[in-house]
Amino acid sequence: MAQRRSKKELKKPPAVSEAEKKNEEEAPTSAFQQISGIFTQIAVMWVLSTLIMKALKYYNIAQDPEAEAQ
């Protein structure tokens, strides 16, 4: 059968050691994580700008110097 717990035991938060609390508060990101995050942002911006430029060219909104020369 399930064990019965007193109200005081139910109100207590689960026991977490001081070391675990400190690790959660001060979790520094490694240099690799920061660099990979920067490259990810650059890649996302490049993809978005490429897609936007293709859409603008498709609708003939972008100023294309090659098209103007012809």
mmCIF file of the N, C-alpha and C atoms, coordinates in Angstrom:
data_MODEL
# 
_entry.id   MODEL 
# 
loop_
_atom_site.group_PDB 
_atom_site.id 
_atom_site.type_symbol 
_atom_site.label_atom_id 
_atom_site.label_alt_id 
_atom_site.label_comp_id 
_atom_site.label_asym_id 
_atom_site.label_entity_id 
_atom_site.label_seq_id 
_atom_site.pdbx_PDB_ins_code 
_atom_site.Cartn_x 
_atom_site.Cartn_y 
_atom_site.Cartn_z 
_atom_site.occupancy 
_atom_site.B_iso_or_equiv 
_atom_site.pdbx_formal_charge 
_atom_site.auth_seq_id 
_atom_site.auth_comp_id 
_atom_site.auth_asym_id 
_atom_site.auth_atom_id 
_atom_site.pdbx_PDB_model_num 
ATOM 1   N N  . MET A 1 1  ? 0.832  -1.201 0.000   1.00 0.00 ? 1  MET A N  1 
ATOM 2   C CA . MET A 1 1  ? 0.000  0.000  0.000   1.00 0.00 ? 1  MET A CA 1 
ATOM 3   C C  . MET A 1 1  ? 0.865  1.248  0.000   1.00 0.00 ? 1  MET A C  1 
ATOM 4   N N  . ALA A 1 2  ? 0.275  2.324  -0.414  1.00 0.00 ? 2  ALA A N  1 
ATOM 5   C CA . ALA A 1 2  ? 1.002  3.585  -0.448  1.00 0.00 ? 2  ALA A CA 1 
ATOM 6   C C  . ALA A 1 2  ? 1.263  4.073  0.974   1.00 0.00 ? 2  ALA A C  1 
ATOM 7   N N  . GLN A 1 3  ? 2.416  4.667  1.151   1.00 0.00 ? 3  GLN A N  1 
ATOM 8   C CA . GLN A 1 3  ? 2.756  5.173  2.473   1.00 0.00 ? 3  GLN A CA 1 
ATOM 9   C C  . GLN A 1 3  ? 2.058  6.505  2.699   1.00 0.00 ? 3  GLN A C  1 
ATOM 10  N N  . ARG A 1 4  ? 1.576  6.669  3.912   1.00 0.00 ? 4  ARG A N  1 
ATOM 11  C CA . ARG A 1 4  ? 0.929  7.933  4.266   1.00 0.00 ? 4  ARG A CA 1 
ATOM 12  C C  . ARG A 1 4  ? 1.980  8.890  4.796   1.00 0.00 ? 4  ARG A C  1 
ATOM 13  N N  . ARG A 1 5  ? 1.873  10.147 4.425   1.00 0.00 ? 5  ARG A N  1 
ATOM 14  C CA . ARG A 1 5  ? 2.826  11.152 4.883   1.00 0.00 ? 5  ARG A CA 1 
ATOM 15  C C  . ARG A 1 5  ? 2.077  12.210 5.685   1.00 0.00 ? 5  ARG A C  1 
ATOM 16  N N  . SER A 1 6  ? 2.771  12.748 6.657   1.00 0.00 ? 6  SER A N  1 
ATOM 17  C CA . SER A 1 6  ? 2.143  13.795 7.460   1.00 0.00 ? 6  SER A CA 1 
ATOM 18  C C  . SER A 1 6  ? 2.125  15.100 6.658   1.00 0.00 ? 6  SER A C  1 
ATOM 19  N N  . LYS A 1 7  ? 1.328  16.055 7.114   1.00 0.00 ? 7  LYS A N  1 
ATOM 20  C CA . LYS A 1 7  ? 1.224  17.324 6.405   1.00 0.00 ? 7  LYS A CA 1 
ATOM 21  C C  . LYS A 1 7  ? 2.548  18.061 6.395   1.00 0.00 ? 7  LYS A C  1 
ATOM 22  N N  . LYS A 1 8  ? 3.333  17.949 7.469   1.00 0.00 ? 8  LYS A N  1 
ATOM 23  C CA . LYS A 1 8  ? 4.629  18.622 7.512   1.00 0.00 ? 8  LYS A CA 1 
ATOM 24  C C  . LYS A 1 8  ? 5.553  18.046 6.447   1.00 0.00 ? 8  LYS A C  1 
ATOM 25  N N  . GLU A 1 9  ? 5.532  16.768 6.264   1.00 0.00 ? 9  GLU A N  1 
ATOM 26  C CA . GLU A 1 9  ? 6.397  16.142 5.265   1.00 0.00 ? 9  GLU A CA 1 
ATOM 27  C C  . GLU A 1 9  ? 5.981  16.534 3.847   1.00 0.00 ? 9  GLU A C  1 
ATOM 28  N N  . LEU A 1 10 ? 4.683  16.690 3.630   1.00 0.00 ? 10 LEU A N  1 
ATOM 29  C CA . LEU A 1 10 ? 4.215  17.060 2.299   1.00 0.00 ? 10 LEU A CA 1 
ATOM 30  C C  . LEU A 1 10 ? 4.585  18.504 1.954   1.00 0.00 ? 10 LEU A C  1 
ATOM 31  N N  . LYS A 1 11 ? 4.638  19.372 2.978   1.00 0.00 ? 11 LYS A N  1 
ATOM 32  C CA . LYS A 1 11 ? 4.950  20.778 2.719   1.00 0.00 ? 11 LYS A CA 1 
ATOM 33  C C  . LYS A 1 11 ? 6.433  21.002 2.474   1.00 0.00 ? 11 LYS A C  1 
ATOM 34  N N  . LYS A 1 12 ? 7.285  20.077 2.907   1.00 0.00 ? 12 LYS A N  1 
ATOM 35  C CA . LYS A 1 12 ? 8.724  20.255 2.737   1.00 0.00 ? 12 LYS A CA 1 
ATOM 36  C C  . LYS A 1 12 ? 9.095  20.127 1.265   1.00 0.00 ? 12 LYS A C  1 
ATOM 37  N N  . PRO A 1 13 ? 9.946  21.032 0.772   1.00 0.00 ? 13 PRO A N  1 
ATOM 38  C CA . PRO A 1 13 ? 10.424 20.871 -0.598  1.00 0.00 ? 13 PRO A CA 1 
ATOM 39  C C  . PRO A 1 13 ? 11.407 19.706 -0.674  1.00 0.00 ? 13 PRO A C  1 
ATOM 40  N N  . PRO A 1 14 ? 11.593 19.127 -1.844  1.00 0.00 ? 14 PRO A N  1 
ATOM 41  C CA . PRO A 1 14 ? 12.539 18.025 -1.949  1.00 0.00 ? 14 PRO A CA 1 
ATOM 42  C C  . PRO A 1 14 ? 13.940 18.500 -1.580  1.00 0.00 ? 14 PRO A C  1 
ATOM 43  N N  . ALA A 1 15 ? 14.688 17.627 -0.944  1.00 0.00 ? 15 ALA A N  1 
ATOM 44  C CA . ALA A 1 15 ? 16.025 17.984 -0.473  1.00 0.00 ? 15 ALA A CA 1 
ATOM 45  C C  . ALA A 1 15 ? 16.976 18.152 -1.650  1.00 0.00 ? 15 ALA A C  1 
ATOM 46  N N  . VAL A 1 16 ? 17.580 19.343 -1.746  1.00 0.00 ? 16 VAL A N  1 
ATOM 47  C CA . VAL A 1 16 ? 18.561 19.621 -2.795  1.00 0.00 ? 16 VAL A CA 1 
ATOM 48  C C  . VAL A 1 16 ? 19.826 20.087 -2.101  1.00 0.00 ? 16 VAL A C  1 
ATOM 49  N N  . SER A 1 17 ? 20.942 19.506 -2.469  1.00 0.00 ? 17 SER A N  1 
ATOM 50  C CA . SER A 1 17 ? 22.192 19.864 -1.806  1.00 0.00 ? 17 SER A CA 1 
ATOM 51  C C  . SER A 1 17 ? 22.616 21.279 -2.192  1.00 0.00 ? 17 SER A C  1 
ATOM 52  N N  . GLU A 1 18 ? 23.444 21.878 -1.357  1.00 0.00 ? 18 GLU A N  1 
ATOM 53  C CA . GLU A 1 18 ? 23.929 23.239 -1.618  1.00 0.00 ? 18 GLU A CA 1 
ATOM 54  C C  . GLU A 1 18 ? 24.762 23.285 -2.891  1.00 0.00 ? 18 GLU A C  1 
ATOM 55  N N  . ALA A 1 19 ? 25.518 22.232 -3.174  1.00 0.00 ? 19 ALA A N  1 
ATOM 56  C CA . ALA A 1 19 ? 26.354 22.206 -4.381  1.00 0.00 ? 19 ALA A CA 1 
ATOM 57  C C  . ALA A 1 19 ? 25.484 22.238 -5.634  1.00 0.00 ? 19 ALA A C  1 
ATOM 58  N N  . GLU A 1 20 ? 24.373 21.505 -5.621  1.00 0.00 ? 20 GLU A N  1 
ATOM 59  C CA . GLU A 1 20 ? 23.474 21.502 -6.783  1.00 0.00 ? 20 GLU A CA 1 
ATOM 60  C C  . GLU A 1 20 ? 22.843 22.870 -6.980  1.00 0.00 ? 20 GLU A C  1 
ATOM 61  N N  . LYS A 1 21 ? 22.452 23.534 -5.898  1.00 0.00 ? 21 LYS A N  1 
ATOM 62  C CA . LYS A 1 21 ? 21.877 24.874 -6.022  1.00 0.00 ? 21 LYS A CA 1 
ATOM 63  C C  . LYS A 1 21 ? 22.906 25.836 -6.609  1.00 0.00 ? 21 LYS A C  1 
ATOM 64  N N  . LYS A 1 22 ? 24.150 25.743 -6.155  1.00 0.00 ? 22 LYS A N  1 
ATOM 65  C CA . LYS A 1 22 ? 25.193 26.645 -6.634  1.00 0.00 ? 22 LYS A CA 1 
ATOM 66  C C  . LYS A 1 22 ? 25.471 26.401 -8.116  1.00 0.00 ? 22 LYS A C  1 
ATOM 67  N N  . ASN A 1 23 ? 25.483 25.130 -8.534  1.00 0.00 ? 23 ASN A N  1 
ATOM 68  C CA . ASN A 1 23 ? 25.729 24.808 -9.939  1.00 0.00 ? 23 ASN A CA 1 
ATOM 69  C C  . ASN A 1 23 ? 24.618 25.344 -10.829 1.00 0.00 ? 23 ASN A C  1 
ATOM 70  N N  . GLU A 1 24 ? 23.380 25.293 -10.373 1.00 0.00 ? 24 GLU A N  1 
ATOM 71  C CA . GLU A 1 24 ? 22.271 25.797 -11.176 1.00 0.00 ? 24 GLU A CA 1 
ATOM 72  C C  . GLU A 1 24 ? 22.326 27.313 -11.312 1.00 0.00 ? 24 GLU A C  1 
ATOM 73  N N  . GLU A 1 25 ? 22.738 27.998 -10.241 1.00 0.00 ? 25 GLU A N  1 
ATOM 74  C CA . GLU A 1 25 ? 22.788 29.451 -10.280 1.00 0.00 ? 25 GLU A CA 1 
ATOM 75  C C  . GLU A 1 25 ? 23.949 29.947 -11.134 1.00 0.00 ? 25 GLU A C  1 
ATOM 76  N N  . GLU A 1 26 ? 25.107 29.329 -10.995 1.00 0.00 ? 26 GLU A N  1 
ATOM 77  C CA . GLU A 1 26 ? 26.309 29.793 -11.674 1.00 0.00 ? 26 GLU A CA 1 
ATOM 78  C C  . GLU A 1 26 ? 26.736 28.779 -12.727 1.00 0.00 ? 26 GLU A C  1 
ATOM 79  N N  . ALA A 1 27 ? 25.929 28.613 -13.764 1.00 0.00 ? 27 ALA A N  1 
ATOM 80  C CA . ALA A 1 27 ? 26.277 27.680 -14.828 1.00 0.00 ? 27 ALA A CA 1 
ATOM 81  C C  . ALA A 1 27 ? 26.877 28.471 -15.983 1.00 0.00 ? 27 ALA A C  1 
ATOM 82  N N  . PRO A 1 28 ? 28.199 28.660 -15.984 1.00 0.00 ? 28 PRO A N  1 
ATOM 83  C CA . PRO A 1 28 ? 28.790 29.440 -17.079 1.00 0.00 ? 28 PRO A CA 1 
ATOM 84  C C  . PRO A 1 28 ? 28.792 28.637 -18.365 1.00 0.00 ? 28 PRO A C  1 
ATOM 85  N N  . THR A 1 29 ? 28.554 29.335 -19.467 1.00 0.00 ? 29 THR A N  1 
ATOM 86  C CA . THR A 1 29 ? 28.590 28.644 -20.752 1.00 0.00 ? 29 THR A CA 1 
ATOM 87  C C  . THR A 1 29 ? 30.037 28.557 -21.206 1.00 0.00 ? 29 THR A C  1 
ATOM 88  N N  . SER A 1 30 ? 30.367 27.450 -21.791 1.00 0.00 ? 30 SER A N  1 
ATOM 89  C CA . SER A 1 30 ? 31.742 27.266 -22.241 1.00 0.00 ? 30 SER A CA 1 
ATOM 90  C C  . SER A 1 30 ? 32.008 28.120 -23.469 1.00 0.00 ? 30 SER A C  1 
ATOM 91  N N  . ALA A 1 31 ? 33.290 28.302 -23.767 1.00 0.00 ? 31 ALA A N  1 
ATOM 92  C CA . ALA A 1 31 ? 33.662 29.099 -24.943 1.00 0.00 ? 31 ALA A CA 1 
ATOM 93  C C  . ALA A 1 31 ? 33.136 28.449 -26.214 1.00 0.00 ? 31 ALA A C  1 
ATOM 94  N N  . PHE A 1 32 ? 33.159 27.115 -26.253 1.00 0.00 ? 32 PHE A N  1 
ATOM 95  C CA . PHE A 1 32 ? 32.652 26.419 -27.444 1.00 0.00 ? 32 PHE A CA 1 
ATOM 96  C C  . PHE A 1 32 ? 31.174 26.711 -27.656 1.00 0.00 ? 32 PHE A C  1 
ATOM 97  N N  . GLN A 1 33 ? 30.404 26.710 -26.578 1.00 0.00 ? 33 GLN A N  1 
ATOM 98  C CA . GLN A 1 33 ? 28.973 26.992 -26.696 1.00 0.00 ? 33 GLN A CA 1 
ATOM 99  C C  . GLN A 1 33 ? 28.737 28.413 -27.187 1.00 0.00 ? 33 GLN A C  1 
ATOM 100 N N  . GLN A 1 34 ? 29.532 29.354 -26.685 1.00 0.00 ? 34 GLN A N  1 
ATOM 101 C CA . GLN A 1 34 ? 29.355 30.737 -27.114 1.00 0.00 ? 34 GLN A CA 1 
ATOM 102 C C  . GLN A 1 34 ? 29.712 30.905 -28.581 1.00 0.00 ? 34 GLN A C  1 
ATOM 103 N N  . ILE A 1 35 ? 30.815 30.296 -29.008 1.00 0.00 ? 35 ILE A N  1 
ATOM 104 C CA . ILE A 1 35 ? 31.237 30.420 -30.406 1.00 0.00 ? 35 ILE A CA 1 
ATOM 105 C C  . ILE A 1 35 ? 30.237 29.740 -31.330 1.00 0.00 ? 35 ILE A C  1 
ATOM 106 N N  . SER A 1 36 ? 29.764 28.563 -30.935 1.00 0.00 ? 36 SER A N  1 
ATOM 107 C CA . SER A 1 36 ? 28.795 27.881 -31.795 1.00 0.00 ? 36 SER A CA 1 
ATOM 108 C C  . SER A 1 36 ? 27.479 28.654 -31.855 1.00 0.00 ? 36 SER A C  1 
ATOM 109 N N  . GLY A 1 37 ? 27.116 29.332 -30.776 1.00 0.00 ? 37 GLY A N  1 
ATOM 110 C CA . GLY A 1 37 ? 25.921 30.161 -30.786 1.00 0.00 ? 37 GLY A CA 1 
ATOM 111 C C  . GLY A 1 37 ? 26.055 31.332 -31.739 1.00 0.00 ? 37 GLY A C  1 
ATOM 112 N N  . ILE A 1 38 ? 27.245 31.933 -31.768 1.00 0.00 ? 38 ILE A N  1 
ATOM 113 C CA . ILE A 1 38 ? 27.485 33.052 -32.686 1.00 0.00 ? 38 ILE A CA 1 
ATOM 114 C C  . ILE A 1 38 ? 27.398 32.572 -34.132 1.00 0.00 ? 38 ILE A C  1 
ATOM 115 N N  . PHE A 1 39 ? 28.047 31.439 -34.435 1.00 0.00 ? 39 PHE A N  1 
ATOM 116 C CA . PHE A 1 39 ? 27.998 30.919 -35.802 1.00 0.00 ? 39 PHE A CA 1 
ATOM 117 C C  . PHE A 1 39 ? 26.576 30.531 -36.193 1.00 0.00 ? 39 PHE A C  1 
ATOM 118 N N  . THR A 1 40 ? 25.806 30.026 -35.245 1.00 0.00 ? 40 THR A N  1 
ATOM 119 C CA . THR A 1 40 ? 24.416 29.678 -35.535 1.00 0.00 ? 40 THR A CA 1 
ATOM 120 C C  . THR A 1 40 ? 23.623 30.933 -35.885 1.00 0.00 ? 40 THR A C  1 
ATOM 121 N N  . GLN A 1 41 ? 23.834 32.010 -35.129 1.00 0.00 ? 41 GLN A N  1 
ATOM 122 C CA . GLN A 1 41 ? 23.135 33.253 -35.431 1.00 0.00 ? 41 GLN A CA 1 
ATOM 123 C C  . GLN A 1 41 ? 23.520 33.784 -36.805 1.00 0.00 ? 41 GLN A C  1 
ATOM 124 N N  . ILE A 1 42 ? 24.820 33.709 -37.134 1.00 0.00 ? 42 ILE A N  1 
ATOM 125 C CA . ILE A 1 42 ? 25.279 34.185 -38.445 1.00 0.00 ? 42 ILE A CA 1 
ATOM 126 C C  . ILE A 1 42 ? 24.636 33.355 -39.553 1.00 0.00 ? 42 ILE A C  1 
ATOM 127 N N  . ALA A 1 43 ? 24.587 32.033 -39.368 1.00 0.00 ? 43 ALA A N  1 
ATOM 128 C CA . ALA A 1 43 ? 24.010 31.165 -40.393 1.00 0.00 ? 43 ALA A CA 1 
ATOM 129 C C  . ALA A 1 43 ? 22.525 31.457 -40.584 1.00 0.00 ? 43 ALA A C  1 
ATOM 130 N N  . VAL A 1 44 ? 21.813 31.649 -39.500 1.00 0.00 ? 44 VAL A N  1 
ATOM 131 C CA . VAL A 1 44 ? 20.375 31.930 -39.597 1.00 0.00 ? 44 VAL A CA 1 
ATOM 132 C C  . VAL A 1 44 ? 20.139 33.262 -40.308 1.00 0.00 ? 44 VAL A C  1 
ATOM 133 N N  . MET A 1 45 ? 20.922 34.273 -39.966 1.00 0.00 ? 45 MET A N  1 
ATOM 134 C CA . MET A 1 45 ? 20.762 35.572 -40.620 1.00 0.00 ? 45 MET A CA 1 
ATOM 135 C C  . MET A 1 45 ? 21.094 35.480 -42.108 1.00 0.00 ? 45 MET A C  1 
ATOM 136 N N  . TRP A 1 46 ? 22.114 34.704 -42.465 1.00 0.00 ? 46 TRP A N  1 
ATOM 137 C CA . TRP A 1 46 ? 22.483 34.555 -43.873 1.00 0.00 ? 46 TRP A CA 1 
ATOM 138 C C  . TRP A 1 46 ? 21.359 33.871 -44.649 1.00 0.00 ? 46 TRP A C  1 
ATOM 139 N N  . VAL A 1 47 ? 20.790 32.806 -44.063 1.00 0.00 ? 47 VAL A N  1 
ATOM 140 C CA . VAL A 1 47 ? 19.705 32.089 -44.742 1.00 0.00 ? 47 VAL A CA 1 
ATOM 141 C C  . VAL A 1 47 ? 18.500 33.011 -44.920 1.00 0.00 ? 47 VAL A C  1 
ATOM 142 N N  . LEU A 1 48 ? 18.147 33.747 -43.875 1.00 0.00 ? 48 LEU A N  1 
ATOM 143 C CA . LEU A 1 48 ? 16.989 34.643 -43.977 1.00 0.00 ? 48 LEU A CA 1 
ATOM 144 C C  . LEU A 1 48 ? 17.222 35.738 -45.011 1.00 0.00 ? 48 LEU A C  1 
ATOM 145 N N  . SER A 1 49 ? 18.421 36.326 -44.999 1.00 0.00 ? 49 SER A N  1 
ATOM 146 C CA . SER A 1 49 ? 18.670 37.396 -45.972 1.00 0.00 ? 49 SER A CA 1 
ATOM 147 C C  . SER A 1 49 ? 18.683 36.851 -47.395 1.00 0.00 ? 49 SER A C  1 
ATOM 148 N N  . THR A 1 50 ? 19.207 35.639 -47.580 1.00 0.00 ? 50 THR A N  1 
ATOM 149 C CA . THR A 1 50 ? 19.205 35.037 -48.916 1.00 0.00 ? 50 THR A CA 1 
ATOM 150 C C  . THR A 1 50 ? 17.775 34.790 -49.393 1.00 0.00 ? 50 THR A C  1 
ATOM 151 N N  . LEU A 1 51 ? 16.946 34.265 -48.506 1.00 0.00 ? 51 LEU A N  1 
ATOM 152 C CA . LEU A 1 51 ? 15.556 34.002 -48.886 1.00 0.00 ? 51 LEU A CA 1 
ATOM 153 C C  . LEU A 1 51 ? 14.815 35.302 -49.201 1.00 0.00 ? 51 LEU A C  1 
ATOM 154 N N  . ILE A 1 52 ? 15.067 36.338 -48.426 1.00 0.00 ? 52 ILE A N  1 
ATOM 155 C CA . ILE A 1 52 ? 14.399 37.619 -48.672 1.00 0.00 ? 52 ILE A CA 1 
ATOM 156 C C  . ILE A 1 52 ? 14.840 38.200 -50.009 1.00 0.00 ? 52 ILE A C  1 
ATOM 157 N N  . MET A 1 53 ? 16.146 38.132 -50.296 1.00 0.00 ? 53 MET A N  1 
ATOM 158 C CA . MET A 1 53 ? 16.633 38.673 -51.571 1.00 0.00 ? 53 MET A CA 1 
ATOM 159 C C  . MET A 1 53 ? 16.069 37.891 -52.758 1.00 0.00 ? 53 MET A C  1 
ATOM 160 N N  . LYS A 1 54 ? 15.957 36.568 -52.615 1.00 0.00 ? 54 LYS A N  1 
ATOM 161 C CA . LYS A 1 54 ? 15.380 35.775 -53.704 1.00 0.00 ? 54 LYS A CA 1 
ATOM 162 C C  . LYS A 1 54 ? 13.920 36.149 -53.919 1.00 0.00 ? 54 LYS A C  1 
ATOM 163 N N  . ALA A 1 55 ? 13.191 36.372 -52.821 1.00 0.00 ? 55 ALA A N  1 
ATOM 164 C CA . ALA A 1 55 ? 11.786 36.754 -52.942 1.00 0.00 ? 55 ALA A CA 1 
ATOM 165 C C  . ALA A 1 55 ? 11.660 38.128 -53.584 1.00 0.00 ? 55 ALA A C  1 
ATOM 166 N N  . LEU A 1 56 ? 12.538 39.056 -53.216 1.00 0.00 ? 56 LEU A N  1 
ATOM 167 C CA . LEU A 1 56 ? 12.483 40.397 -53.806 1.00 0.00 ? 56 LEU A CA 1 
ATOM 168 C C  . LEU A 1 56 ? 12.828 40.346 -55.287 1.00 0.00 ? 56 LEU A C  1 
ATOM 169 N N  . LYS A 1 57 ? 13.803 39.538 -55.665 1.00 0.00 ? 57 LYS A N  1 
ATOM 170 C CA . LYS A 1 57 ? 14.140 39.411 -57.083 1.00 0.00 ? 57 LYS A CA 1 
ATOM 171 C C  . LYS A 1 57 ? 12.985 38.782 -57.852 1.00 0.00 ? 57 LYS A C  1 
ATOM 172 N N  . TYR A 1 58 ? 12.317 37.805 -57.245 1.00 0.00 ? 58 TYR A N  1 
ATOM 173 C CA . TYR A 1 58 ? 11.203 37.128 -57.907 1.00 0.00 ? 58 TYR A CA 1 
ATOM 174 C C  . TYR A 1 58 ? 10.088 38.116 -58.216 1.00 0.00 ? 58 TYR A C  1 
ATOM 175 N N  . TYR A 1 59 ? 9.834  39.021 -57.290 1.00 0.00 ? 59 TYR A N  1 
ATOM 176 C CA . TYR A 1 59 ? 8.771  39.992 -57.496 1.00 0.00 ? 59 TYR A CA 1 
ATOM 177 C C  . TYR A 1 59 ? 9.282  41.285 -58.119 1.00 0.00 ? 59 TYR A C  1 
ATOM 178 N N  . ASN A 1 60 ? 10.547 41.300 -58.592 1.00 0.00 ? 60 ASN A N  1 
ATOM 179 C CA . ASN A 1 60 ? 11.157 42.448 -59.256 1.00 0.00 ? 60 ASN A CA 1 
ATOM 180 C C  . ASN A 1 60 ? 11.103 43.711 -58.406 1.00 0.00 ? 60 ASN A C  1 
ATOM 181 N N  . ILE A 1 61 ? 11.326 43.555 -57.119 1.00 0.00 ? 61 ILE A N  1 
ATOM 182 C CA . ILE A 1 61 ? 11.354 44.705 -56.223 1.00 0.00 ? 61 ILE A CA 1 
ATOM 183 C C  . ILE A 1 61 ? 12.802 45.129 -55.973 1.00 0.00 ? 61 ILE A C  1 
ATOM 184 N N  . ALA A 1 62 ? 13.709 44.147 -55.923 1.00 0.00 ? 62 ALA A N  1 
ATOM 185 C CA . ALA A 1 62 ? 15.105 44.456 -55.627 1.00 0.00 ? 62 ALA A CA 1 
ATOM 186 C C  . ALA A 1 62 ? 15.742 45.190 -56.792 1.00 0.00 ? 62 ALA A C  1 
ATOM 187 N N  . GLN A 1 63 ? 16.668 46.068 -56.464 1.00 0.00 ? 63 GLN A N  1 
ATOM 188 C CA . GLN A 1 63 ? 17.406 46.772 -57.505 1.00 0.00 ? 63 GLN A CA 1 
ATOM 189 C C  . GLN A 1 63 ? 18.596 45.913 -57.895 1.00 0.00 ? 63 GLN A C  1 
ATOM 190 N N  . ASP A 1 64 ? 18.489 45.272 -59.042 1.00 0.00 ? 64 ASP A N  1 
ATOM 191 C CA . ASP A 1 64 ? 19.547 44.389 -59.514 1.00 0.00 ? 64 ASP A CA 1 
ATOM 192 C C  . ASP A 1 64 ? 20.397 45.137 -60.534 1.00 0.00 ? 64 ASP A C  1 
ATOM 193 N N  . PRO A 1 65 ? 21.674 45.413 -60.226 1.00 0.00 ? 65 PRO A N  1 
ATOM 194 C CA . PRO A 1 65 ? 22.487 46.179 -61.167 1.00 0.00 ? 65 PRO A CA 1 
ATOM 195 C C  . PRO A 1 65 ? 22.679 45.462 -62.501 1.00 0.00 ? 65 PRO A C  1 
ATOM 196 N N  . GLU A 1 66 ? 22.697 44.139 -62.513 1.00 0.00 ? 66 GLU A N  1 
ATOM 197 C CA . GLU A 1 66 ? 22.848 43.395 -63.763 1.00 0.00 ? 66 GLU A CA 1 
ATOM 198 C C  . GLU A 1 66 ? 21.623 43.570 -64.656 1.00 0.00 ? 66 GLU A C  1 
ATOM 199 N N  . ALA A 1 67 ? 20.444 43.581 -64.060 1.00 0.00 ? 67 ALA A N  1 
ATOM 200 C CA . ALA A 1 67 ? 19.213 43.727 -64.846 1.00 0.00 ? 67 ALA A CA 1 
ATOM 201 C C  . ALA A 1 67 ? 19.101 45.136 -65.399 1.00 0.00 ? 67 ALA A C  1 
ATOM 202 N N  . GLU A 1 68 ? 19.568 46.137 -64.644 1.00 0.00 ? 68 GLU A N  1 
ATOM 203 C CA . GLU A 1 68 ? 19.484 47.518 -65.118 1.00 0.00 ? 68 GLU A CA 1 
ATOM 204 C C  . GLU A 1 68 ? 20.446 47.769 -66.279 1.00 0.00 ? 68 GLU A C  1 
ATOM 205 N N  . ALA A 1 69 ? 21.593 47.066 -66.296 1.00 0.00 ? 69 ALA A N  1 
ATOM 206 C CA . ALA A 1 69 ? 22.592 47.269 -67.349 1.00 0.00 ? 69 ALA A CA 1 
ATOM 207 C C  . ALA A 1 69 ? 22.090 46.740 -68.690 1.00 0.00 ? 69 ALA A C  1 
ATOM 208 N N  . GLN A 1 70 ? 21.247 45.755 -68.685 1.00 0.00 ? 70 GLN A N  1 
ATOM 209 C CA . GLN A 1 70 ? 20.754 45.177 -69.927 1.00 0.00 ? 70 GLN A CA 1 
ATOM 210 C C  . GLN A 1 70 ? 19.668 46.024 -70.441 1.00 0.00 ? 70 GLN A C  1 
# 
